Amino acid sequence: MIFIILTNVFAVYTPQLIREAVDFLKHAADAGGDLTGNEVAQVDLPFSLLWLSKLTGGNETFYSLTSGSFYATIVKVALLLGVLYIVIYAIKGIFSFMTRQTIIIMSRLIEFDLKNEVYDHYQKLDVSFYKRNNTGDLMNRISEDVSKVRMYVGPAVMYTLNLFFLIIIVVSVMAYIDWELTLWALAPLPLMSLGIYYVSSMINKRSERAQRQQSKLSSIVQETISGVRVLKAYTREDSQREFFKRESDSYKTRILDQVKVDALFLPIIVLLVGLSTVLTIYIGGMKVINEGMEMGTIFSFVFYVNMLTWPFASVGWVTSLVQKAEASQKRINEFLETEPEIKNANENLTELKGDLEFSNVSFTYPDSGIKAIDNLSFKIKKGQTLAITGRTGSGKSTLANLLLRMYDSENGLLKIDGKPIAELNLYHLRKQIGYVPQDVFLFSDTIQNNIGFGVNDATEAQIVNAAKSADIHENILKFEHGYQTLLGERGINLSGGQKQRISIARAILKDPQILIFDDCLSAVDTETEEKILDSLKSLMKDKTSVIVSHRVSSIKHADVILVLDEGKLIEQGTHDSLIKQEGVYAELHQKQLLEERAA
């Protein structure tokens, strides 16, 4: 605020120098224009030079003009006033720079803090939140919405304060000089503010429509690039091109609508500023003729009117920024005020052993209403391997998610080492679980960093050992850059089996107490599957393992096998005991044997 006030004080003083220069030239011309011989005419010093003279110890109050020194004196005064004008404008520029250095940098720091706060809160929210909200909306809130809030706390606040102080200072000075001319000069400016506000409102609406369509175009391009293999396999290039062209035409129409409204912005300003200038010159001219007003006053008023042009024009723009920021902050607050459904109730660190127990556990997905787990009960001890199989949609992956506490069961009790899972430290629980999801996700980073993702200080030797255990080491060495090979988005430059094995290596590297494999060997052949399972046997010794799979070959060596159907436990036992029961598991085993023989 101090810098803004000082900026405006020095800015307002510059038209006074113009006024003094014009008045001095007119008085000099009137007094000394017809000098001859030894005649002398006296012209009062301009106020600024009089003040400067006193500041430097002088006592001159006027210039003495002679016919011989007339032009030299005028040039001298003009140069002095010109230098003073430059000095004052430079000082004004310094304070203007300091204004931006404080408030704009402050707004950038707020933007930085707010983005970090939103991102940090995103990490705390649970899986169900991400199922309810799409990625594009989440990205917009941390980018577009935060940027709009920054535009409020930076430029909008700065221009509002600037407008407030500039109007007070300029209008006070103008009214002090001539209040009647001030009213005439300022009359069109409120109309300009209303016009700009109206145009800005139209721009906002059309801009939002254009932004929405632009987001849609971005989503289409992203999906096209991500799904290019499917697109080409189904030869849908032409239809996708036409679809994109239609959406692109829609964007073009919306952006041109916005441009047409944008085109009104400058003409409104120019028209009303021009009208204000014409009124100033006309009314001021009449006052010079009829009331003897100084000519320099008209010049200074023209400068003051132009000085007020942008602040008045910015009213609509600033109002628009405030409206956008208000809407954006509400959207940001919606997420910041969202409490995670899965909360950490214990800050104490607990070392897991690996005993697992489900007692009459049931779970229904809140968004879809589908009952995924229905009254499930079982128990396994540390070091045992639990296998879960069943038809698609039987609740296998849901059981894995409950163990990771991605969701909380609605009924029953899930215990680890005899303690309810909700009473354990959430983050320490997940740190001690190695999880290989069904839908493998790899980051756009090197293979080495993807394998070492779960361990901050993993050595190269540890990463290589994990890769060997997952039977992916030899494949990695065949790449030109080996472990430093940079993966594309979601690991697009790898096969499905390679991605699964890198994900397995990532889980192994953590050396967790509980390993969960969620159908993670579906993309590898039977021979590779056997290699991986054999190498995992020594790693899984004394560790609790949960293998989710629909392939009998992956789970036949498990200590306990659960067969689920629509969330219910229909069979339980070892491979041999379940085969003897001749139930669902035996039928599944028989079908897969026939498929292998046919292959």
C-alpha positions as CSV (number, residue, x, y, z in Angstrom):
1,M,0.0,0.0,0.0
2,I,2.9,2.4,0.8
3,F,4.5,1.7,-2.5
4,I,1.2,2.2,-4.4
5,I,0.6,5.5,-2.7
6,L,4.1,6.7,-3.4
7,T,3.8,5.5,-7.1
8,N,0.6,7.5,-7.5
9,V,1.9,10.6,-5.8
10,F,4.8,10.9,-8.2
11,A,2.6,9.8,-11.2
12,V,0.1,12.6,-10.4
13,Y,2.9,15.2,-10.1
14,T,4.1,14.8,-13.7
15,P,1.1,16.5,-15.3
16,Q,1.8,19.4,-13.1
17,L,5.2,19.8,-14.7
18,I,3.4,19.8,-18.1
19,R,1.0,22.4,-16.8
20,E,3.8,24.6,-15.5
21,A,5.8,24.3,-18.8
22,V,2.8,25.3,-20.9
23,D,1.9,28.2,-18.6
24,F,5.6,29.4,-18.5
25,L,5.9,29.3,-22.3
26,K,2.6,31.2,-22.7
27,H,3.6,33.9,-20.1
28,A,7.1,34.2,-21.6
29,A,5.6,34.6,-25.1
30,D,3.1,37.2,-23.8
31,A,5.7,39.1,-21.8
32,G,8.8,38.8,-24.0
33,G,7.6,38.1,-27.5
34,D,7.8,41.7,-28.6
35,L,11.0,42.8,-26.7
36,T,13.4,45.1,-28.5
37,G,16.7,46.7,-27.6
38,N,17.4,46.8,-23.9
39,E,13.9,46.2,-22.7
40,V,13.5,43.6,-19.9
41,A,10.5,41.5,-19.0
42,Q,10.1,39.4,-15.9
43,V,8.4,36.0,-15.9
44,D,7.7,34.1,-12.7
45,L,9.6,30.8,-12.2
46,P,7.5,27.6,-12.6
47,F,6.6,26.3,-9.1
48,S,8.7,23.2,-9.4
49,L,11.8,25.2,-10.4
50,L,11.1,27.7,-7.7
51,W,11.0,24.9,-5.2
52,L,14.2,23.4,-6.7
53,S,15.9,26.8,-6.5
54,K,15.1,27.1,-2.8
55,L,16.2,23.5,-2.2
56,T,19.6,24.3,-3.7
57,G,20.0,27.6,-1.7
58,G,18.9,30.0,-4.4
59,N,16.4,32.9,-3.9
60,E,15.3,33.6,-7.5
61,T,11.6,33.9,-8.0
62,F,11.5,35.0,-11.6
63,Y,13.4,35.1,-14.9
64,S,14.5,38.3,-16.5
65,L,14.0,38.1,-20.3
66,T,15.7,40.3,-22.9
67,S,15.4,40.2,-26.6
68,G,18.8,38.6,-26.8
69,S,18.2,35.9,-24.1
70,F,14.6,35.1,-24.9
71,Y,15.0,31.8,-26.7
72,A,18.0,30.7,-24.6
73,T,16.0,31.2,-21.4
74,I,13.0,29.2,-22.8
75,V,15.3,26.4,-23.8
76,K,17.0,26.4,-20.4
77,V,13.6,26.2,-18.6
78,A,12.4,23.5,-21.0
79,L,15.5,21.4,-20.3
80,L,15.3,21.8,-16.6
81,L,11.6,20.9,-16.5
82,G,12.3,18.0,-18.9
83,V,15.1,16.6,-16.7
84,L,12.8,17.0,-13.6
85,Y,10.0,15.2,-15.5
86,I,12.4,12.3,-16.2
87,V,13.7,12.1,-12.6
88,I,10.2,12.1,-11.1
89,Y,9.0,9.5,-13.6
90,A,12.1,7.3,-12.8
91,I,11.2,7.6,-9.1
92,K,7.6,6.6,-9.9
93,G,9.0,3.7,-11.9
94,I,11.1,2.5,-8.9
95,F,8.1,2.5,-6.6
96,S,6.0,0.8,-9.3
97,F,8.7,-1.9,-9.5
98,M,8.7,-2.3,-5.7
99,T,4.9,-2.6,-5.8
100,R,5.1,-5.5,-8.2
101,Q,8.0,-7.0,-6.4
102,T,6.0,-7.2,-3.2
103,I,2.4,-8.0,-4.2
104,I,3.0,-10.1,-7.4
105,I,5.8,-12.2,-5.8
106,M,3.5,-12.6,-2.7
107,S,0.7,-13.9,-5.0
108,R,3.2,-16.3,-6.6
109,L,4.2,-17.6,-3.1
110,I,0.5,-18.0,-2.2
111,E,0.0,-19.9,-5.5
112,F,2.9,-22.1,-4.6
113,D,1.6,-22.8,-1.1
114,L,-1.9,-23.4,-2.3
115,K,-0.8,-25.9,-5.0
116,N,1.2,-27.8,-2.4
117,E,-1.7,-27.7,0.0
118,V,-4.1,-29.1,-2.6
119,Y,-1.6,-31.7,-3.7
120,D,-0.9,-32.8,-0.1
121,H,-4.6,-33.1,0.5
122,Y,-5.0,-35.2,-2.7
123,Q,-2.5,-37.7,-1.1
124,K,-4.6,-38.0,2.0
125,L,-7.9,-38.7,0.2
126,D,-9.0,-42.4,-0.3
127,V,-9.7,-44.5,-3.4
128,S,-13.4,-43.9,-3.3
129,F,-12.8,-40.1,-3.7
130,Y,-10.9,-40.8,-7.0
131,K,-13.7,-43.0,-8.2
132,R,-16.2,-40.2,-7.8
133,N,-14.1,-37.5,-9.5
134,N,-12.5,-37.5,-12.9
135,T,-8.8,-36.8,-13.5
136,G,-9.5,-33.7,-15.6
137,D,-11.4,-32.0,-12.8
138,L,-8.7,-32.8,-10.3
139,M,-6.1,-31.3,-12.6
140,N,-8.1,-28.2,-13.2
141,R,-8.5,-27.5,-9.5
142,I,-4.8,-27.6,-8.8
143,S,-3.9,-25.7,-12.0
144,E,-6.6,-23.4,-13.5
145,D,-8.5,-22.8,-10.2
146,V,-5.3,-22.0,-8.2
147,S,-4.1,-19.7,-11.0
148,K,-7.4,-17.8,-10.9
149,V,-7.1,-17.4,-7.1
150,R,-3.5,-16.0,-7.6
151,M,-4.8,-13.5,-10.1
152,Y,-7.1,-12.2,-7.4
153,V,-4.6,-12.0,-4.5
154,G,-2.0,-10.5,-6.9
155,P,-3.1,-8.3,-9.8
156,A,-6.8,-7.8,-8.7
157,V,-5.8,-6.6,-5.2
158,M,-3.0,-4.4,-6.7
159,Y,-5.2,-2.8,-9.3
160,T,-8.0,-2.3,-6.8
161,L,-5.7,-0.5,-4.3
162,N,-4.2,1.4,-7.2
163,L,-7.6,2.5,-8.4
164,F,-8.7,3.5,-4.9
165,F,-5.6,5.7,-4.2
166,L,-5.2,7.1,-7.7
167,I,-8.8,8.3,-7.8
168,I,-8.5,9.9,-4.4
169,I,-5.2,11.7,-5.3
170,V,-6.0,12.6,-9.0
171,V,-9.6,13.7,-8.4
172,S,-8.5,15.8,-5.3
173,V,-5.8,17.5,-7.3
174,M,-8.2,18.1,-10.3
175,A,-11.0,19.4,-8.0
176,Y,-8.5,21.7,-6.2
177,I,-7.5,23.2,-9.6
178,D,-11.0,23.5,-11.0
179,W,-13.9,21.4,-9.7
180,E,-16.3,22.3,-12.5
181,L,-13.9,21.1,-15.2
182,T,-13.2,18.0,-13.1
183,L,-16.9,17.1,-13.3
184,W,-17.0,17.5,-17.1
185,A,-13.8,15.6,-17.6
186,L,-14.8,12.6,-15.4
187,A,-18.4,12.4,-16.6
188,P,-17.8,9.7,-19.3
189,L,-15.5,7.5,-17.2
190,P,-18.3,5.8,-15.0
191,L,-20.0,4.9,-18.3
192,M,-16.7,3.3,-19.4
193,S,-16.6,1.2,-16.3
194,L,-20.1,0.0,-16.8
195,G,-19.4,-0.8,-20.5
196,I,-16.2,-2.7,-19.6
197,Y,-18.0,-4.6,-16.8
198,Y,-20.8,-5.6,-19.3
199,V,-18.2,-6.6,-21.9
200,S,-16.1,-8.5,-19.3
201,S,-19.1,-10.5,-18.2
202,M,-19.8,-11.5,-21.8
203,I,-16.1,-12.4,-22.2
204,N,-16.2,-14.5,-19.0
205,K,-19.2,-16.5,-20.1
206,R,-17.8,-17.1,-23.6
207,S,-14.3,-17.7,-22.3
208,E,-15.6,-20.5,-19.9
209,R,-17.4,-22.1,-22.8
210,A,-14.2,-22.0,-24.9
211,Q,-12.2,-23.4,-22.0
212,R,-14.6,-26.3,-21.5
213,Q,-14.4,-27.1,-25.1
214,Q,-10.6,-26.8,-25.0
215,S,-10.5,-29.3,-22.1
216,K,-12.6,-31.7,-24.2
217,L,-10.2,-31.4,-27.1
218,S,-7.3,-32.1,-24.7
219,S,-9.0,-35.2,-23.4
220,I,-9.7,-36.4,-26.9
221,V,-6.0,-36.0,-27.9
222,Q,-4.9,-37.7,-24.6
223,E,-7.2,-40.7,-25.1
224,T,-6.2,-41.0,-28.8
225,I,-2.5,-41.1,-28.0
226,S,-3.0,-43.5,-25.0
227,G,-5.2,-45.8,-27.0
228,V,-3.4,-45.5,-30.4
229,R,-2.9,-49.3,-30.5
230,V,-6.6,-50.0,-30.2
231,L,-7.4,-47.1,-32.6
232,K,-5.2,-48.6,-35.3
233,A,-6.2,-52.2,-34.6
234,Y,-9.8,-51.3,-35.3
235,T,-8.9,-48.9,-38.2
236,R,-10.8,-46.0,-36.6
237,E,-8.4,-43.3,-37.7
238,D,-10.8,-41.7,-40.2
239,S,-13.8,-41.6,-37.9
240,Q,-11.7,-40.3,-35.0
241,R,-10.2,-37.6,-37.2
242,E,-13.8,-36.6,-38.2
243,F,-14.8,-36.6,-34.5
244,F,-11.9,-34.4,-33.6
245,K,-12.7,-32.1,-36.5
246,R,-16.3,-31.6,-35.3
247,E,-15.1,-30.8,-31.8
248,S,-12.4,-28.6,-33.1
249,D,-14.9,-26.7,-35.2
250,S,-17.0,-26.3,-32.1
251,Y,-14.0,-24.8,-30.3
252,K,-13.3,-22.5,-33.2
253,T,-16.9,-21.2,-33.2
254,R,-16.7,-20.6,-29.4
255,I,-13.3,-18.9,-29.5
256,L,-14.4,-16.6,-32.4
257,D,-17.5,-15.6,-30.4
258,Q,-15.1,-14.6,-27.6
259,V,-12.9,-12.7,-30.1
260,K,-15.9,-10.7,-31.4
261,V,-16.7,-9.6,-27.8
262,D,-13.0,-8.9,-27.1
263,A,-13.1,-6.6,-30.1
264,L,-15.5,-4.3,-28.2
265,F,-13.1,-3.7,-25.4
266,L,-10.7,-1.2,-26.9
267,P,-13.2,0.8,-28.9
268,I,-15.3,1.4,-25.8
269,I,-12.2,2.7,-24.0
270,V,-11.1,4.8,-26.9
271,L,-14.6,6.3,-27.5
272,L,-15.2,7.3,-23.9
273,V,-11.7,8.6,-23.3
274,G,-11.9,10.5,-26.5
275,L,-15.3,12.0,-25.4
276,S,-13.7,12.9,-22.0
277,T,-10.8,14.6,-23.8
278,V,-13.1,16.5,-26.1
279,L,-15.2,17.7,-23.2
280,T,-12.1,18.7,-21.3
281,I,-10.7,20.7,-24.2
282,Y,-14.0,22.3,-25.1
283,I,-15.1,23.3,-21.6
284,G,-11.5,24.2,-20.6
285,G,-11.2,26.3,-23.8
286,M,-14.4,28.2,-22.9
287,K,-13.0,28.9,-19.4
288,V,-9.7,30.2,-20.9
289,I,-11.6,32.6,-23.2
290,N,-14.3,33.7,-20.7
291,E,-12.8,33.2,-17.3
292,G,-9.0,33.6,-17.9
293,M,-8.1,30.1,-16.8
294,E,-4.5,29.1,-17.5
295,M,-3.9,27.2,-20.7
296,G,-1.7,24.7,-18.9
297,T,-4.6,23.5,-16.8
298,I,-6.3,22.0,-20.0
299,F,-3.1,20.1,-20.8
300,S,-2.8,18.8,-17.2
301,F,-6.5,17.7,-17.2
302,V,-6.0,15.8,-20.5
303,F,-3.1,13.9,-18.8
304,Y,-5.1,13.3,-15.7
305,V,-8.0,11.9,-17.7
306,N,-5.7,9.5,-19.6
307,M,-4.1,8.6,-16.3
308,L,-7.5,7.5,-15.0
309,T,-8.4,5.6,-18.1
310,W,-6.9,2.2,-17.3
311,P,-8.0,2.2,-13.6
312,F,-11.6,2.9,-14.6
313,A,-11.3,0.4,-17.4
314,S,-9.9,-2.2,-15.0
315,V,-13.0,-2.1,-12.8
316,G,-14.8,-4.6,-15.1
317,W,-11.6,-6.7,-15.5
318,V,-10.9,-6.7,-11.7
319,T,-14.6,-7.6,-11.0
320,S,-14.3,-10.4,-13.5
321,L,-11.1,-11.7,-11.7
322,V,-12.9,-11.5,-8.3
323,Q,-15.8,-13.5,-9.7
324,K,-13.6,-16.1,-11.2
325,A,-11.5,-16.3,-8.0
326,E,-14.5,-16.7,-5.8
327,A,-15.9,-19.6,-8.0
328,S,-12.4,-21.2,-8.1
329,Q,-11.8,-20.9,-4.4
330,K,-15.2,-22.5,-3.7
331,R,-14.1,-25.4,-6.0
332,I,-10.8,-25.7,-4.2
333,N,-12.5,-25.6,-0.8
334,E,-14.8,-28.4,-1.8
335,F,-11.8,-30.7,-2.0
336,L,-9.8,-29.2,0.9
337,E,-12.9,-29.7,3.1
338,T,-13.4,-33.2,2.0
339,E,-12.4,-35.6,4.7
340,P,-10.9,-39.0,3.8
341,E,-13.2,-41.8,4.7
342,I,-10.1,-43.9,5.7
343,K,-8.4,-42.3,8.6
344,N,-5.3,-43.1,10.5
345,A,-6.3,-43.7,14.2
346,N,-2.9,-44.7,15.5
347,E,0.4,-42.9,15.3
348,N,2.4,-45.7,16.9
349,L,4.5,-47.9,14.7
350,T,3.6,-51.6,14.7
351,E,5.8,-54.4,13.3
352,L,3.5,-56.9,11.4
353,K,3.9,-60.6,11.8
354,G,1.3,-61.6,9.2
355,D,-1.6,-63.4,10.9
356,L,-4.8,-62.6,8.9
357,E,-8.4,-63.1,10.1
358,F,-11.7,-62.2,8.5
359,S,-14.7,-62.6,10.7
360,N,-18.1,-62.2,9.0
361,V,-16.8,-59.4,6.8
362,S,-19.1,-57.8,4.3
363,F,-18.5,-54.9,2.0
364,T,-20.7,-53.0,-0.5
365,Y,-19.3,-50.4,-2.9
366,P,-21.0,-47.1,-1.8
367,D,-21.0,-45.6,-5.3
368,S,-22.5,-48.5,-7.2
369,G,-24.3,-50.4,-4.4
370,I,-22.7,-53.7,-5.5
371,K,-22.2,-56.1,-2.7
372,A,-18.6,-57.4,-3.3
373,I,-18.0,-59.3,-0.1
374,D,-20.8,-61.1,1.8
375,N,-20.2,-62.5,5.3
376,L,-16.7,-63.8,4.6
377,S,-14.7,-65.6,7.3
378,F,-11.3,-67.3,7.2
379,K,-8.0,-67.3,9.0
380,I,-4.4,-67.9,8.0
381,K,-1.2,-67.7,10.0
382,K,2.2,-66.0,9.5
383,G,4.2,-67.5,6.7
384,Q,1.2,-69.2,5.0
385,T,0.1,-68.6,1.4
386,L,-3.5,-67.7,0.8
387,A,-5.0,-68.1,-2.7
388,I,-8.2,-66.5,-3.8
389,T,-10.0,-67.6,-7.0
390,G,-13.4,-67.4,-8.5
391,R,-15.3,-66.0,-11.5
392,T,-15.0,-62.4,-12.7
393,G,-16.8,-60.1,-10.2
394,S,-16.7,-62.6,-7.4
395,G,-14.9,-60.1,-5.0
396,K,-11.3,-61.3,-5.3
397,S,-9.7,-57.8,-5.8
398,T,-12.0,-56.3,-3.2
399,L,-10.6,-58.7,-0.6
400,A,-7.1,-57.5,-1.5
401,N,-8.2,-53.8,-1.2
402,L,-9.7,-54.5,2.2
403,L,-6.3,-55.9,3.4
404,L,-4.6,-52.8,2.2
405,R,-7.4,-50.8,3.9
406,M,-8.3,-48.9,0.7
407,Y,-11.8,-49.5,2.0
408,D,-13.3,-50.3,5.4
409,S,-15.7,-53.2,5.8
410,E,-19.3,-52.2,6.7
411,N,-19.8,-55.3,8.8
412,G,-17.6,-57.9,10.5
413,L,-14.0,-57.6,11.7
414,L,-10.8,-57.8,9.8
415,K,-7.8,-58.5,12.0
416,I,-4.0,-58.5,11.5
417,D,-2.0,-60.1,14.2
418,G,-5.1,-60.2,16.3
419,K,-5.7,-56.5,16.1
420,P,-8.5,-54.8,14.2
421,I,-7.0,-53.3,11.0
422,A,-8.6,-49.9,11.8
423,E,-6.6,-49.7,15.0
424,L,-3.2,-50.1,13.2
425,N,-1.1,-47.2,11.9
426,L,-2.4,-46.9,8.4
427,Y,0.8,-45.7,6.7
428,H,3.0,-48.2,8.6
429,L,0.5,-51.0,7.6
430,R,0.9,-50.2,3.9
431,K,4.6,-49.8,4.2
432,Q,4.8,-53.4,5.3
433,I,2.7,-54.8,2.5
434,G,4.0,-55.4,-1.0
435,Y,1.1,-55.0,-3.4
436,V,1.1,-55.9,-7.1
437,P,-2.2,-54.6,-8.6
438,Q,-4.2,-56.2,-11.3
439,D,-4.0,-53.0,-13.4
440,V,-0.3,-52.4,-13.4
441,F,0.8,-48.7,-13.3
442,L,4.3,-47.7,-14.3
443,F,5.5,-44.1,-14.1
444,S,7.1,-42.2,-17.0
445,D,10.6,-42.7,-15.5
446,T,13.5,-45.2,-15.8
447,I,13.0,-48.9,-15.2
448,Q,15.4,-48.6,-12.3
449,N,13.3,-45.9,-10.6
450,N,10.1,-47.8,-11.3
451,I,11.4,-50.9,-9.5
452,G,12.9,-48.8,-6.7
453,F,9.7,-46.7,-6.3
454,G,8.8,-48.1,-2.9
455,V,12.2,-47.8,-1.3
456,N,14.0,-44.5,-1.0
457,D,17.5,-45.7,-0.7
458,A,17.5,-48.9,-2.8
459,T,20.9,-49.8,-4.1
460,E,21.5,-50.9,-7.7
461,A,22.3,-54.5,-6.5
462,Q,19.0,-54.7,-4.6
463,I,17.1,-53.6,-7.7
464,V,18.9,-56.1,-9.9
465,N,18.1,-58.9,-7.4
466,A,14.5,-58.0,-7.3
467,A,14.4,-57.9,-11.1
468,K,16.0,-61.4,-11.2
469,S,13.4,-62.8,-8.7
470,A,10.6,-61.4,-11.0
471,D,12.3,-62.9,-14.1
472,I,12.7,-59.6,-15.8
473,H,16.4,-59.0,-15.5
474,E,17.4,-60.6,-18.8
475,N,14.6,-58.6,-20.6
476,I,15.8,-55.3,-19.2
477,L,19.4,-56.0,-20.3
478,K,18.2,-56.4,-23.9
479,F,17.1,-52.7,-23.9
480,E,19.7,-50.3,-25.3
481,H,19.9,-48.4,-22.0
482,G,19.2,-51.3,-19.7
483,Y,17.9,-50.2,-16.3
484,Q,18.1,-46.6,-17.4
485,T,15.6,-47.1,-20.2
486,L,13.0,-44.4,-20.0
487,L,9.4,-45.7,-20.1
488,G,6.6,-44.1,-21.9
489,E,3.3,-43.1,-20.4
490,R,2.0,-46.0,-18.2
491,G,4.9,-48.1,-19.6
492,I,3.5,-48.2,-23.1
493,N,6.8,-49.3,-24.6
494,L,6.7,-52.6,-22.6
495,S,4.6,-55.7,-23.2
496,G,1.9,-56.6,-20.7
497,G,4.0,-59.4,-19.2
498,Q,7.1,-57.1,-18.8
499,K,5.0,-54.5,-17.0
500,Q,3.6,-57.1,-14.6
501,R,7.1,-58.5,-13.8
502,I,8.5,-55.0,-13.2
503,S,5.6,-54.4,-10.8
504,I,6.3,-57.7,-9.1
505,A,10.0,-56.6,-8.7
506,R,8.8,-53.3,-7.2
507,A,6.8,-55.2,-4.5
508,I,9.6,-57.7,-3.8
509,L,12.2,-54.9,-3.3
510,K,10.2,-53.6,-0.2
511,D,10.9,-56.9,1.6
512,P,7.4,-56.7,3.1
513,Q,5.8,-58.9,5.7
514,I,2.7,-59.4,3.6
515,L,2.7,-59.9,-0.2
516,I,-0.4,-59.4,-2.2
517,F,-0.4,-60.5,-5.9
518,D,-3.7,-59.4,-7.5
519,D,-3.9,-61.5,-10.7
520,C,-0.5,-60.2,-11.6
521,L,0.6,-63.1,-13.7
522,S,-2.2,-63.1,-16.2
523,A,-0.1,-61.7,-19.0
524,V,2.8,-64.2,-18.7
525,D,3.1,-67.6,-20.2
526,T,2.9,-70.8,-18.0
527,E,6.7,-71.4,-18.2
528,T,7.5,-67.8,-17.1
529,E,4.9,-68.1,-14.4
530,E,6.6,-71.2,-13.0
531,K,10.0,-69.5,-12.9
532,I,8.6,-66.5,-11.1
533,L,6.7,-68.6,-8.6
534,D,9.8,-70.8,-7.9
535,S,12.0,-67.7,-7.3
536,L,9.3,-66.2,-5.0
537,K,9.1,-69.3,-2.8
538,S,12.3,-68.5,-1.0
539,L,11.3,-64.8,-0.8
540,M,7.9,-65.7,0.6
541,K,9.3,-68.0,3.3
542,D,8.2,-66.7,6.7
543,K,6.1,-64.1,5.0
544,T,2.3,-64.1,4.5
545,S,1.3,-64.2,0.9
546,V,-2.0,-63.5,-0.7
547,I,-2.4,-64.6,-4.4
548,V,-5.5,-63.5,-6.3
549,S,-5.8,-65.4,-9.6
550,H,-8.3,-67.1,-11.9
551,R,-5.5,-69.5,-13.1
552,V,-5.2,-72.7,-11.0
553,S,-1.5,-73.0,-12.0
554,S,-0.8,-69.8,-10.0
555,I,-2.4,-70.9,-6.8
556,K,-2.2,-74.8,-6.6
557,H,0.7,-74.7,-4.2
558,A,-1.0,-72.3,-1.7
559,D,-1.7,-73.5,1.9
560,V,-5.3,-72.3,1.8
561,I,-7.4,-71.7,-1.3
562,L,-10.7,-69.7,-1.1
563,V,-13.2,-70.0,-3.9
564,L,-15.5,-67.0,-4.1
565,D,-18.8,-66.5,-5.9
566,E,-20.7,-63.2,-5.7
567,G,-18.7,-62.3,-2.6
568,K,-19.5,-65.5,-0.8
569,L,-17.1,-68.2,0.2
570,I,-18.3,-71.4,-1.5
571,E,-15.2,-73.6,-1.1
572,Q,-12.1,-73.7,1.0
573,G,-9.1,-76.0,1.3
574,T,-5.9,-77.1,-0.3
575,H,-5.5,-77.9,-4.0
576,D,-5.8,-81.6,-3.5
577,S,-8.8,-81.4,-1.1
578,L,-10.7,-79.1,-3.5
579,I,-10.1,-81.4,-6.4
580,K,-11.5,-84.3,-4.4
581,Q,-14.7,-82.2,-3.6
582,E,-15.4,-82.1,-7.4
583,G,-17.0,-78.7,-7.0
584,V,-16.4,-75.3,-8.7
585,Y,-12.6,-75.4,-8.2
586,A,-12.3,-78.9,-9.7
587,E,-14.4,-77.8,-12.6
588,L,-12.2,-74.7,-13.1
589,H,-9.1,-76.9,-13.0
590,Q,-10.5,-79.3,-15.5
591,K,-11.4,-76.6,-18.0
592,Q,-7.9,-75.1,-17.8
593,L,-6.2,-78.5,-18.3
594,L,-8.3,-79.0,-21.5
595,E,-7.3,-75.5,-22.7
596,E,-3.6,-76.2,-22.1
597,R,-3.8,-79.5,-24.0
598,A,-5.7,-77.9,-26.9
599,A,-3.0,-75.1,-27.1
